[in-house]
Amino acid sequence: MTLPVRVTDTALLCLQDIEAFDAVRSGAERAAALVEMLLTAAVTAISEQPLLYRQCPATADYGLDVHERIDQRGFRVLYSVKADAAYILLILHQRQSIEDALYRHLIVRQ
């Protein structure tokens, strides 16, 4: 099963945050390359096998049907699978709180 992958505005904001954070440590060019690599790898993997990755336990607690792909660098991609496409919702480092990100991006409201 192959699906197109759509990147949401919240995922783009996450990528901007990652790039800004990494630019301080590694420089702007390396940070831009990291973000491009993260997005390209996630889109490719998710489009080829959207149901391969596990349900995210942290989002299941909120009643959300979200899958979680974790890459070798420690970044997690949270995405939902619909009939028409897979939607990337958030891209976070494993050290970042999923719950905080859900509230920050208003995916879950108090």
Contacts in CASP RR format, 6 or more apart in sequence:
PFRMAT RR
TARGET T0000
AUTHOR 0000-0000-0000
METHOD contacts of the structure
MODEL  1
MTLPVRVTDTALLCLQDIEAFDAVRSGAERAAALVEMLLTAAVTAISEQP
LLYRQCPATADYGLDVHERIDQRGFRVLYSVKADAAYILLILHQRQSIED
ALYRHLIVRQ
1 49 0 8 1.000
1 50 0 8 1.000
1 51 0 8 1.000
2 47 0 8 1.000
2 48 0 8 1.000
3 46 0 8 1.000
3 47 0 8 1.000
3 50 0 8 1.000
3 81 0 8 1.000
3 84 0 8 1.000
3 85 0 8 1.000
3 86 0 8 1.000
4 47 0 8 1.000
4 84 0 8 1.000
4 85 0 8 1.000
4 86 0 8 1.000
5 42 0 8 1.000
5 43 0 8 1.000
5 46 0 8 1.000
5 47 0 8 1.000
5 79 0 8 1.000
5 85 0 8 1.000
5 86 0 8 1.000
5 87 0 8 1.000
5 88 0 8 1.000
6 85 0 8 1.000
6 86 0 8 1.000
6 87 0 8 1.000
6 88 0 8 1.000
7 39 0 8 1.000
7 43 0 8 1.000
7 87 0 8 1.000
7 88 0 8 1.000
8 87 0 8 1.000
8 88 0 8 1.000
8 89 0 8 1.000
10 89 0 8 1.000
10 90 0 8 1.000
10 105 0 8 1.000
10 107 0 8 1.000
11 77 0 8 1.000
11 88 0 8 1.000
11 89 0 8 1.000
11 90 0 8 1.000
11 91 0 8 1.000
13 105 0 8 1.000
14 90 0 8 1.000
14 91 0 8 1.000
14 92 0 8 1.000
14 101 0 8 1.000
14 105 0 8 1.000
15 35 0 8 1.000
15 38 0 8 1.000
15 39 0 8 1.000
15 91 0 8 1.000
18 31 0 8 1.000
18 34 0 8 1.000
18 35 0 8 1.000
18 38 0 8 1.000
18 75 0 8 1.000
18 91 0 8 1.000
18 93 0 8 1.000
19 31 0 8 1.000
19 32 0 8 1.000
19 34 0 8 1.000
19 35 0 8 1.000
20 31 0 8 1.000
21 31 0 8 1.000
22 30 0 8 1.000
22 31 0 8 1.000
22 34 0 8 1.000
22 35 0 8 1.000
23 30 0 8 1.000
23 31 0 8 1.000
23 32 0 8 1.000
26 34 0 8 1.000
38 71 0 8 1.000
38 73 0 8 1.000
38 75 0 8 1.000
38 77 0 8 1.000
38 91 0 8 1.000
39 91 0 8 1.000
41 71 0 8 1.000
42 69 0 8 1.000
42 71 0 8 1.000
42 77 0 8 1.000
42 79 0 8 1.000
42 88 0 8 1.000
42 91 0 8 1.000
43 88 0 8 1.000
45 52 0 8 1.000
45 69 0 8 1.000
46 53 0 8 1.000
46 69 0 8 1.000
46 77 0 8 1.000
46 79 0 8 1.000
46 86 0 8 1.000
46 88 0 8 1.000
47 86 0 8 1.000
50 67 0 8 1.000
50 79 0 8 1.000
50 81 0 8 1.000
50 86 0 8 1.000
51 67 0 8 1.000
51 81 0 8 1.000
53 67 0 8 1.000
53 68 0 8 1.000
53 69 0 8 1.000
54 67 0 8 1.000
54 68 0 8 1.000
55 65 0 8 1.000
55 66 0 8 1.000
55 67 0 8 1.000
55 68 0 8 1.000
56 64 0 8 1.000
56 66 0 8 1.000
56 67 0 8 1.000
56 68 0 8 1.000
56 78 0 8 1.000
56 98 0 8 1.000
58 98 0 8 1.000
58 99 0 8 1.000
59 66 0 8 1.000
59 68 0 8 1.000
59 78 0 8 1.000
59 98 0 8 1.000
59 102 0 8 1.000
60 66 0 8 1.000
62 102 0 8 1.000
62 108 0 8 1.000
64 80 0 8 1.000
64 107 0 8 1.000
64 108 0 8 1.000
65 80 0 8 1.000
65 81 0 8 1.000
66 78 0 8 1.000
66 79 0 8 1.000
66 80 0 8 1.000
66 89 0 8 1.000
67 78 0 8 1.000
67 79 0 8 1.000
67 80 0 8 1.000
67 81 0 8 1.000
68 76 0 8 1.000
68 77 0 8 1.000
68 78 0 8 1.000
69 76 0 8 1.000
69 77 0 8 1.000
69 79 0 8 1.000
70 76 0 8 1.000
70 77 0 8 1.000
70 94 0 8 1.000
71 77 0 8 1.000
74 93 0 8 1.000
74 94 0 8 1.000
75 91 0 8 1.000
75 92 0 8 1.000
75 93 0 8 1.000
75 94 0 8 1.000
76 90 0 8 1.000
76 91 0 8 1.000
76 92 0 8 1.000
76 93 0 8 1.000
76 94 0 8 1.000
76 98 0 8 1.000
77 88 0 8 1.000
77 90 0 8 1.000
77 91 0 8 1.000
78 88 0 8 1.000
78 89 0 8 1.000
78 90 0 8 1.000
78 91 0 8 1.000
78 92 0 8 1.000
78 98 0 8 1.000
79 86 0 8 1.000
79 87 0 8 1.000
79 88 0 8 1.000
79 89 0 8 1.000
80 86 0 8 1.000
80 87 0 8 1.000
80 89 0 8 1.000
81 87 0 8 1.000
89 107 0 8 1.000
90 98 0 8 1.000
90 101 0 8 1.000
90 102 0 8 1.000
90 105 0 8 1.000
90 107 0 8 1.000
92 98 0 8 1.000
92 101 0 8 1.000
99 108 0 8 1.000
101 107 0 8 1.000
102 108 0 8 1.000
103 109 0 8 1.000
103 110 0 8 1.000
END
